[in-house]
Amino acid sequence: MRGKAIGLGLALAAGTAVGACQTTQEAQMLAPSAPLAPSAMPAINVGDTFVTEGGGAIKVVAGTDETYTFKRSDSSCAHTKVRALDFYAPVKRENCPFGSVTREISNIKGSLWPLQVGNEATFDVNITVQGRSSPYNGRCEVTDQGAMALPYGQDDVFKVICRDEIHVITSYYSPAKQALVKYRFDRPGRGNIAEYTVVAVER
């Protein structure tokens, strides 16, 4: 095991472009091979790398008991996320060519972990972009489970949807890979912001 172990579930890049946008079409799921057991928050290590379609990669570069930070292989931009809301957008983006963004999260109620259909968390979030702040209500819910065709083969996944009044983030988490394996970040009315699919996990 490389680096310091970080107990957290992986939601790799909500809120940042991590590869070429491919499609906004909803991913197709079939019935799972068997009902999925509740999935505990996994531990990952600094240095773990998640290879995405198109040849990109996302690498975990730092972490604490409450947060972790990742970077793209082709960017200096650093993205920090909160464990408790792992499928929501980063709470901090730094060293980005398009500027910094912070999301101050408070009043978390409920929990997504261990993942199982029906689990949800609600929260307040104050989003600051270029010095201007706006408050929103946020919500994440585990909405479904099923089998999905992915580049590495068919896999059983949980589907998690997060909303904060201006964004919709759709994530698919694989208990077998212990990783988020497909992700889409949308802003209704403005279209798809970012989308990626994992092709390999390197630990």
LUMZALUM-88424 format. One record per residue (C-alpha): residue number from 1; residue in three letters; x, y, z. Coordinates in steps of 0.05 Angstrom, whole numbers, plus 5000, padded with zeros to 4 digits. Example, Ala and Ser with C-alpha at 12.3 -4.5 7.8 and 13.67 -1.06 7.14 Angstrom:
<rs>
+------+------+------+------+------+
! resi ! resn !    x !    y !    z !
+------+------+------+------+------+
!    1 !  ALA ! 5246 ! 4910 ! 5156 !
!    2 !  SER ! 5273 ! 4979 ! 5143 !
+------+------+------+------+------+
</rs>
This chain:
<rs>
+------+------+------+------+------+
! resi ! resn !    x !    y !    z !
+------+------+------+------+------+
!    1 !  MET ! 5000 ! 5000 ! 5000 !
!    2 !  ARG ! 5030 ! 5067 ! 4979 !
!    3 !  GLY ! 5025 ! 5131 ! 5019 !
!    4 !  LYS ! 4979 ! 5147 ! 5077 !
!    5 !  ALA ! 4913 ! 5111 ! 5079 !
!    6 !  ILE ! 4853 ! 5157 ! 5076 !
!    7 !  GLY ! 4786 ! 5131 ! 5097 !
!    8 !  LEU ! 4739 ! 5160 ! 5045 !
!    9 !  GLY ! 4694 ! 5143 ! 4988 !
!   10 !  LEU ! 4717 ! 5167 ! 4921 !
!   11 !  ALA ! 4679 ! 5219 ! 4882 !
!   12 !  LEU ! 4733 ! 5241 ! 4837 !
!   13 !  ALA ! 4718 ! 5304 ! 4802 !
!   14 !  ALA ! 4650 ! 5334 ! 4812 !
!   15 !  GLY ! 4652 ! 5405 ! 4786 !
!   16 !  THR ! 4713 ! 5401 ! 4741 !
!   17 !  ALA ! 4725 ! 5378 ! 4670 !
!   18 !  VAL ! 4765 ! 5313 ! 4675 !
!   19 !  GLY ! 4762 ! 5292 ! 4603 !
!   20 !  ALA ! 4726 ! 5307 ! 4539 !
!   21 !  CYS ! 4651 ! 5314 ! 4547 !
!   22 !  GLN ! 4621 ! 5254 ! 4511 !
!   23 !  THR ! 4546 ! 5254 ! 4518 !
!   24 !  THR ! 4490 ! 5277 ! 4564 !
!   25 !  GLN ! 4449 ! 5215 ! 4550 !
!   26 !  GLU ! 4429 ! 5178 ! 4613 !
!   27 !  ALA ! 4472 ! 5117 ! 4627 !
!   28 !  GLN ! 4434 ! 5051 ! 4619 !
!   29 !  MET ! 4429 ! 5001 ! 4676 !
!   30 !  LEU ! 4402 ! 4931 ! 4679 !
!   31 !  ALA ! 4381 ! 4891 ! 4740 !
!   32 !  PRO ! 4442 ! 4875 ! 4783 !
!   33 !  SER ! 4470 ! 4804 ! 4783 !
!   34 !  ALA ! 4446 ! 4801 ! 4856 !
!   35 !  PRO ! 4418 ! 4853 ! 4903 !
!   36 !  LEU ! 4476 ! 4896 ! 4927 !
!   37 !  ALA ! 4494 ! 4894 ! 5001 !
!   38 !  PRO ! 4505 ! 4962 ! 5035 !
!   39 !  SER ! 4573 ! 4987 ! 5015 !
!   40 !  ALA ! 4619 ! 5017 ! 5068 !
!   41 !  MET ! 4661 ! 5079 ! 5054 !
!   42 !  PRO ! 4727 ! 5051 ! 5027 !
!   43 !  ALA ! 4798 ! 5070 ! 5046 !
!   44 !  ILE ! 4844 ! 5095 ! 4990 !
!   45 !  ASN ! 4917 ! 5117 ! 4989 !
!   46 !  VAL ! 4953 ! 5179 ! 4968 !
!   47 !  GLY ! 4980 ! 5161 ! 4900 !
!   48 !  ASP ! 4920 ! 5120 ! 4878 !
!   49 !  THR ! 4905 ! 5135 ! 4805 !
!   50 !  PHE ! 4841 ! 5129 ! 4765 !
!   51 !  VAL ! 4850 ! 5125 ! 4690 !
!   52 !  THR ! 4794 ! 5154 ! 4648 !
!   53 !  GLU ! 4771 ! 5147 ! 4576 !
!   54 !  GLY ! 4813 ! 5189 ! 4529 !
!   55 !  GLY ! 4878 ! 5175 ! 4565 !
!   56 !  GLY ! 4869 ! 5221 ! 4624 !
!   57 !  ALA ! 4882 ! 5204 ! 4697 !
!   58 !  ILE ! 4861 ! 5230 ! 4765 !
!   59 !  LYS ! 4908 ! 5222 ! 4824 !
!   60 !  VAL ! 4896 ! 5229 ! 4898 !
!   61 !  VAL ! 4951 ! 5276 ! 4925 !
!   62 !  ALA ! 4931 ! 5290 ! 4997 !
!   63 !  GLY ! 4881 ! 5273 ! 5051 !
!   64 !  THR ! 4858 ! 5279 ! 5123 !
!   65 !  ASP ! 4804 ! 5244 ! 5163 !
!   66 !  GLU ! 4752 ! 5293 ! 5136 !
!   67 !  THR ! 4776 ! 5313 ! 5066 !
!   68 !  TYR ! 4819 ! 5292 ! 5007 !
!   69 !  THR ! 4850 ! 5328 ! 4948 !
!   70 !  PHE ! 4861 ! 5303 ! 4877 !
!   71 !  LYS ! 4891 ! 5329 ! 4812 !
!   72 !  ARG ! 4885 ! 5313 ! 4738 !
!   73 !  SER ! 4947 ! 5288 ! 4703 !
!   74 !  ASP ! 4944 ! 5346 ! 4654 !
!   75 !  SER ! 4929 ! 5403 ! 4702 !
!   76 !  SER ! 4957 ! 5439 ! 4764 !
!   77 !  CYS ! 4886 ! 5451 ! 4789 !
!   78 !  ALA ! 4874 ! 5420 ! 4858 !
!   79 !  HIS ! 4805 ! 5398 ! 4880 !
!   80 !  THR ! 4787 ! 5384 ! 4952 !
!   81 !  LYS ! 4725 ! 5344 ! 4973 !
!   82 !  VAL ! 4691 ! 5328 ! 5039 !
!   83 !  ARG ! 4684 ! 5254 ! 5058 !
!   84 !  ALA ! 4613 ! 5260 ! 5085 !
!   85 !  LEU ! 4588 ! 5287 ! 5018 !
!   86 !  ASP ! 4634 ! 5247 ! 4973 !
!   87 !  PHE ! 4589 ! 5251 ! 4911 !
!   88 !  TYR ! 4578 ! 5326 ! 4915 !
!   89 !  ALA ! 4622 ! 5379 ! 4882 !
!   90 !  PRO ! 4691 ! 5398 ! 4909 !
!   91 !  VAL ! 4689 ! 5446 ! 4968 !
!   92 !  LYS ! 4752 ! 5480 ! 4941 !
!   93 !  ARG ! 4785 ! 5489 ! 4873 !
!   94 !  GLU ! 4854 ! 5521 ! 4872 !
!   95 !  ASN ! 4908 ! 5538 ! 4821 !
!   96 !  CYS ! 4857 ! 5534 ! 4765 !
!   97 !  PRO ! 4863 ! 5576 ! 4702 !
!   98 !  PHE ! 4788 ! 5594 ! 4707 !
!   99 !  GLY ! 4795 ! 5619 ! 4779 !
!  100 !  SER ! 4780 ! 5591 ! 4848 !
!  101 !  VAL ! 4714 ! 5565 ! 4875 !
!  102 !  THR ! 4696 ! 5550 ! 4947 !
!  103 !  ARG ! 4634 ! 5515 ! 4975 !
!  104 !  GLU ! 4623 ! 5524 ! 5050 !
!  105 !  ILE ! 4579 ! 5466 ! 5073 !
!  106 !  SER ! 4540 ! 5466 ! 5138 !
!  107 !  ASN ! 4479 ! 5435 ! 5172 !
!  108 !  ILE ! 4490 ! 5365 ! 5144 !
!  109 !  LYS ! 4432 ! 5318 ! 5160 !
!  110 !  GLY ! 4431 ! 5244 ! 5143 !
!  111 !  SER ! 4485 ! 5202 ! 5112 !
!  112 !  LEU ! 4499 ! 5166 ! 5046 !
!  113 !  TRP ! 4545 ! 5114 ! 5077 !
!  114 !  PRO ! 4542 ! 5056 ! 5078 !
!  115 !  LEU ! 4513 ! 5063 ! 5008 !
!  116 !  GLN ! 4444 ! 5033 ! 4998 !
!  117 !  VAL ! 4384 ! 5054 ! 4958 !
!  118 !  GLY ! 4344 ! 5106 ! 4997 !
!  119 !  ASN ! 4401 ! 5136 ! 5037 !
!  120 !  GLU ! 4404 ! 5211 ! 5032 !
!  121 !  ALA ! 4438 ! 5272 ! 5061 !
!  122 !  THR ! 4415 ! 5345 ! 5060 !
!  123 !  PHE ! 4458 ! 5406 ! 5073 !
!  124 !  ASP ! 4467 ! 5481 ! 5065 !
!  125 !  VAL ! 4521 ! 5506 ! 5018 !
!  126 !  ASN ! 4548 ! 5576 ! 5006 !
!  127 !  ILE ! 4583 ! 5579 ! 4938 !
!  128 !  THR ! 4635 ! 5633 ! 4926 !
!  129 !  VAL ! 4660 ! 5647 ! 4856 !
!  130 !  GLN ! 4707 ! 5706 ! 4841 !
!  131 !  GLY ! 4689 ! 5738 ! 4908 !
!  132 !  ARG ! 4613 ! 5733 ! 4899 !
!  133 !  SER ! 4575 ! 5686 ! 4946 !
!  134 !  SER ! 4507 ! 5654 ! 4940 !
!  135 !  PRO ! 4470 ! 5607 ! 4989 !
!  136 !  TYR ! 4436 ! 5543 ! 4965 !
!  137 !  ASN ! 4403 ! 5481 ! 4992 !
!  138 !  GLY ! 4437 ! 5415 ! 4973 !
!  139 !  ARG ! 4414 ! 5343 ! 4973 !
!  140 !  CYS ! 4447 ! 5276 ! 4954 !
!  141 !  GLU ! 4409 ! 5210 ! 4949 !
!  142 !  VAL ! 4426 ! 5139 ! 4931 !
!  143 !  THR ! 4371 ! 5129 ! 4879 !
!  144 !  ASP ! 4383 ! 5062 ! 4846 !
!  145 !  GLN ! 4428 ! 5001 ! 4837 !
!  146 !  GLY ! 4441 ! 4959 ! 4775 !
!  147 !  ALA ! 4489 ! 4928 ! 4726 !
!  148 !  MET ! 4525 ! 4974 ! 4677 !
!  149 !  ALA ! 4569 ! 4962 ! 4616 !
!  150 !  LEU ! 4636 ! 4996 ! 4629 !
!  151 !  PRO ! 4702 ! 4996 ! 4590 !
!  152 !  TYR ! 4731 ! 4943 ! 4637 !
!  153 !  GLY ! 4668 ! 4899 ! 4633 !
!  154 !  GLN ! 4599 ! 4895 ! 4665 !
!  155 !  ASP ! 4597 ! 4917 ! 4737 !
!  156 !  ASP ! 4544 ! 4926 ! 4791 !
!  157 !  VAL ! 4538 ! 4998 ! 4814 !
!  158 !  PHE ! 4500 ! 5046 ! 4859 !
!  159 !  LYS ! 4472 ! 5109 ! 4828 !
!  160 !  VAL ! 4477 ! 5173 ! 4869 !
!  161 !  ILE ! 4446 ! 5240 ! 4849 !
!  162 !  CYS ! 4465 ! 5306 ! 4882 !
!  163 !  ARG ! 4431 ! 5374 ! 4870 !
!  164 !  ASP ! 4444 ! 5444 ! 4897 !
!  165 !  GLU ! 4390 ! 5484 ! 4859 !
!  166 !  ILE ! 4437 ! 5502 ! 4801 !
!  167 !  HIS ! 4475 ! 5437 ! 4789 !
!  168 !  VAL ! 4458 ! 5364 ! 4781 !
!  169 !  ILE ! 4514 ! 5313 ! 4793 !
!  170 !  THR ! 4501 ! 5240 ! 4774 !
!  171 !  SER ! 4551 ! 5188 ! 4798 !
!  172 !  TYR ! 4558 ! 5112 ! 4793 !
!  173 !  TYR ! 4598 ! 5077 ! 4847 !
!  174 !  SER ! 4626 ! 5006 ! 4841 !
!  175 !  PRO ! 4632 ! 4967 ! 4907 !
!  176 !  ALA ! 4677 ! 4917 ! 4871 !
!  177 !  LYS ! 4725 ! 4971 ! 4848 !
!  178 !  GLN ! 4714 ! 5013 ! 4911 !
!  179 !  ALA ! 4711 ! 5074 ! 4866 !
!  180 !  LEU ! 4666 ! 5121 ! 4828 !
!  181 !  VAL ! 4668 ! 5094 ! 4757 !
!  182 !  LYS ! 4622 ! 5140 ! 4718 !
!  183 !  TYR ! 4605 ! 5212 ! 4730 !
!  184 !  ARG ! 4567 ! 5270 ! 4699 !
!  185 !  PHE ! 4562 ! 5343 ! 4722 !
!  186 !  ASP ! 4506 ! 5385 ! 4691 !
!  187 !  ARG ! 4479 ! 5455 ! 4699 !
!  188 !  PRO ! 4407 ! 5455 ! 4675 !
!  189 !  GLY ! 4398 ! 5507 ! 4621 !
!  190 !  ARG ! 4472 ! 5509 ! 4606 !
!  191 !  GLY ! 4484 ! 5436 ! 4590 !
!  192 !  ASN ! 4537 ! 5386 ! 4607 !
!  193 !  ILE ! 4597 ! 5415 ! 4645 !
!  194 !  ALA ! 4639 ! 5351 ! 4651 !
!  195 !  GLU ! 4634 ! 5276 ! 4642 !
!  196 !  TYR ! 4681 ! 5218 ! 4649 !
!  197 !  THR ! 4684 ! 5142 ! 4655 !
!  198 !  VAL ! 4739 ! 5104 ! 4691 !
!  199 !  VAL ! 4774 ! 5049 ! 4651 !
!  200 !  ALA ! 4824 ! 5026 ! 4704 !
!  201 !  VAL ! 4841 ! 5035 ! 4777 !
!  202 !  GLU ! 4914 ! 5034 ! 4797 !
!  203 !  ARG ! 4931 ! 5026 ! 4871 !
+------+------+------+------+------+
</rs>
